[in-house]
Amino acid sequence: MKSRALQVAAHPRGEVGPEHFEVVPVELPDPDQLAAGSVLVRNTWTSVDPGMRLRLRPAAPDGYFTAFDLHAPMDGILTIGEVVASRADGFAPGDVVWHSLGWREHAVVRAGESAMNGVGTLRVLDPGDAPHQHFLGPLGPMGLTAYAGLAVVDGLSGGRVLWVSAAAGAVGSLVVQIARNLGHRVVASAGSDEKVAWLRDDLGVAAFNHRSEPLGEALARLAPEGIDLYFDNVGGEHLEAALDAMAMHGRIALCGSISDYESEPTGPRNIFLATAKHLTLSGFRGSLHLDLLEEMQERVAGWIRDGRLVAPETVYDGLEQAPRAMADMLAGRTTGKTLVRLG
Ligand SMILES: NC(=O)c1ccc[n+]([C@@H]2O[C@H](COP(=O)([O-])OP(=O)(O)OC[C@H]3O[C@@H](n4cnc5c(N)ncnc54)[C@H](OP(=O)(O)O)[C@@H]3O)[C@@H](O)[C@H]2O)c1
């Protein structure tokens, strides 16, 4: 059987583009000759995540998922697929599965082998009526990250003023809706008037465009009493503005700092405000909160059924589109979860 995979051809400096990747042919094992304990999967959906940009460097940040090797399979990317053949107990042809061998059309996955802190370990899904790709979005790692960040920062309570940045993106749009459903007053920021209109008119929260209004002015306008909680997807100037706008005893969930991923880090320069205001800043990884996965899936699936949570997505068709999808996502040209449909 023949298949195809994407590999990293060169480390990007600055903005990533299709020229940094190569599509290579892959020879698959005959299904009858799979190694014991292995499963052959036809991948159907694969993920595009900002954190992958940090792994397109010679070395990824200490403690994070490892860098992708040049000219080698890109392991550690969450992916959905269908089992074609199996020599592992608990996996049968036709099963819908979740695993971590993405950016390729087929994968041979070893059952039971831990991947991505356990979040990417091969598992059978029970999608019911849910679109399968929801397990890369609201019912998967994005939901887990949003839910875990809110748990870390405020124990999933409600009634506070919460700012979330990159709020029309995969994680941000879930944070907005989960926080709103929990009873927080949400202030959301995004980088286009279209995204802001969607946040305000469809999701019903206060919203502003960070590209057309200074952050400090927008926060003073929409949260004059100060911010109790900040869910930081952006870092840099956004985190600096949050430190300025936080109320006493505020709490910040450090989810990511996408403004730094393709350029030099820019701050924050006012970190003493964390001391002065007795703030708590908590870095966290969704993948290190697997204990919350089932609880999150139950609650989020309920909200989807009740019409209280929507999961927008921007879909690119075909393996060769994945690099363009990544460039578009990093530049803010996508809304909701960015996905590649493989077939
Ligand atoms: N801690 C974890 O476990 C974990 C897990 C998943 C993701 N993350 C982090 O969560 C964040 C969001 O990830 P995602 O998958 O949901 O991506 P996403 O929000 O769907 O896409 C990225 C968005 O970031 C915004 N952006 C890009 N450059 C920016 C800049 N210089 N200033 C302000 N905004 C910028 C753009 O939105 P606008 O058009 O609105 O500017 C873009 O749409 C990232 O930092 C990611 O690394 C963390």
The ligand as an SDF file (V2000), in Angstrom:
LIG
                    3D

 48 52  0  0  0  0  0  0  0  0999 V2000
   -1.2860   25.2970   27.3290 N   0  0  0  0  0  0  0  0  0  0  0  0
   -1.7730   24.3780   26.4820 C   0  0  0  0  0  0  0  0  0  0  0  0
   -1.9090   23.2030   26.8130 O   0  0  0  0  0  0  0  0  0  0  0  0
   -2.1810   24.7980   25.1220 C   0  0  0  0  0  0  0  0  0  0  0  0
   -2.8620   23.9210   24.2730 C   0  0  0  0  0  0  0  0  0  0  0  0
   -3.3060   24.3860   23.0250 C   0  0  0  0  0  0  0  0  0  0  0  0
   -3.0170   25.6920   22.6440 C   0  0  0  0  0  0  0  0  0  0  0  0
   -2.3100   26.4850   23.4870 N   0  0  0  0  0  0  0  0  0  0  0  0
   -2.0120   27.8830   23.1540 C   0  0  0  0  0  0  0  0  0  0  0  0
   -3.2560   28.5620   23.0710 O   0  0  0  0  0  0  0  0  0  0  0  0
   -3.1470   29.6420   22.1500 C   0  0  0  0  0  0  0  0  0  0  0  0
   -4.2650   29.5390   21.1270 C   0  0  0  0  0  0  0  0  0  0  0  0
   -4.1100   28.3180   20.4070 O   0  0  0  0  0  0  0  0  0  0  0  0
   -5.2410   27.8690   19.3730 P   0  0  0  0  0  0  0  0  0  0  0  0
   -4.9440   26.5010   18.9390 O   0  0  0  0  0  0  0  0  0  0  0  0
   -6.5570   28.1610   19.9560 O   0  0  0  0  0  0  0  0  0  0  0  0
   -4.9570   28.8560   18.1470 O   0  0  0  0  0  0  0  0  0  0  0  0
   -5.9990   29.8630   17.4710 P   0  0  0  0  0  0  0  0  0  0  0  0
   -6.4080   30.8360   18.5220 O   0  0  0  0  0  0  0  0  0  0  0  0
   -7.0480   29.0960   16.7700 O   0  0  0  0  0  0  0  0  0  0  0  0
   -5.1190   30.5870   16.3620 O   0  0  0  0  0  0  0  0  0  0  0  0
   -4.1550   31.4860   16.7320 C   0  0  0  0  0  0  0  0  0  0  0  0
   -4.7060   32.9330   16.8460 C   0  0  0  0  0  0  0  0  0  0  0  0
   -3.7640   33.7150   17.5490 O   0  0  0  0  0  0  0  0  0  0  0  0
   -3.9550   35.0710   17.1940 C   0  0  0  0  0  0  0  0  0  0  0  0
   -2.6490   35.7210   17.0070 N   0  0  0  0  0  0  0  0  0  0  0  0
   -1.6370   35.3360   16.2120 C   0  0  0  0  0  0  0  0  0  0  0  0
   -0.6050   36.2030   16.3260 N   0  0  0  0  0  0  0  0  0  0  0  0
   -0.9930   37.1510   17.2010 C   0  0  0  0  0  0  0  0  0  0  0  0
   -0.3750   38.3340   17.7260 C   0  0  0  0  0  0  0  0  0  0  0  0
    0.8740   38.6860   17.3710 N   0  0  0  0  0  0  0  0  0  0  0  0
   -1.0750   39.0750   18.6080 N   0  0  0  0  0  0  0  0  0  0  0  0
   -2.3320   38.7240   18.9750 C   0  0  0  0  0  0  0  0  0  0  0  0
   -2.9580   37.6300   18.5070 N   0  0  0  0  0  0  0  0  0  0  0  0
   -2.2950   36.8540   17.6390 C   0  0  0  0  0  0  0  0  0  0  0  0
   -4.7790   35.1070   15.9230 C   0  0  0  0  0  0  0  0  0  0  0  0
   -6.0730   35.5660   16.2800 O   0  0  0  0  0  0  0  0  0  0  0  0
   -6.5700   37.0720   15.9740 P   0  0  0  0  0  0  0  0  0  0  0  0
   -6.9250   37.1190   14.5320 O   0  0  0  0  0  0  0  0  0  0  0  0
   -7.7440   37.1720   16.8510 O   0  0  0  0  0  0  0  0  0  0  0  0
   -5.4510   38.0110   16.3450 O   0  0  0  0  0  0  0  0  0  0  0  0
   -4.8800   33.6360   15.5390 C   0  0  0  0  0  0  0  0  0  0  0  0
   -6.1190   33.3250   14.9510 O   0  0  0  0  0  0  0  0  0  0  0  0
   -1.7440   29.5670   21.5620 C   0  0  0  0  0  0  0  0  0  0  0  0
   -0.8920   30.4140   22.2900 O   0  0  0  0  0  0  0  0  0  0  0  0
   -1.3630   28.1040   21.8100 C   0  0  0  0  0  0  0  0  0  0  0  0
    0.0210   27.9000   21.8360 O   0  0  0  0  0  0  0  0  0  0  0  0
   -1.8900   26.0670   24.7050 C   0  0  0  0  0  0  0  0  0  0  0  0
  1  2  1  0
  2  3  2  0
  2  4  1  0
  4  5  1  0
  4 48  2  0
  5  6  2  0
  6  7  1  0
  7  8  2  0
  8  9  1  0
  8 48  1  0
  9 10  1  0
  9 46  1  0
 10 11  1  0
 11 12  1  0
 11 44  1  0
 12 13  1  0
 13 14  1  0
 14 15  2  0
 14 16  1  0
 14 17  1  0
 17 18  1  0
 18 19  2  0
 18 20  1  0
 18 21  1  0
 21 22  1  0
 22 23  1  0
 23 24  1  0
 23 42  1  0
 24 25  1  0
 25 26  1  0
 25 36  1  0
 26 27  1  0
 26 35  1  0
 27 28  2  0
 28 29  1  0
 29 30  1  0
 29 35  2  0
 30 31  1  0
 30 32  2  0
 32 33  1  0
 33 34  2  0
 34 35  1  0
 36 37  1  0
 36 42  1  0
 37 38  1  0
 38 39  2  0
 38 40  1  0
 38 41  1  0
 42 43  1  0
 44 45  1  0
 44 46  1  0
 46 47  1  0
M  CHG  2   8   1  16  -1
M  END
$$$$
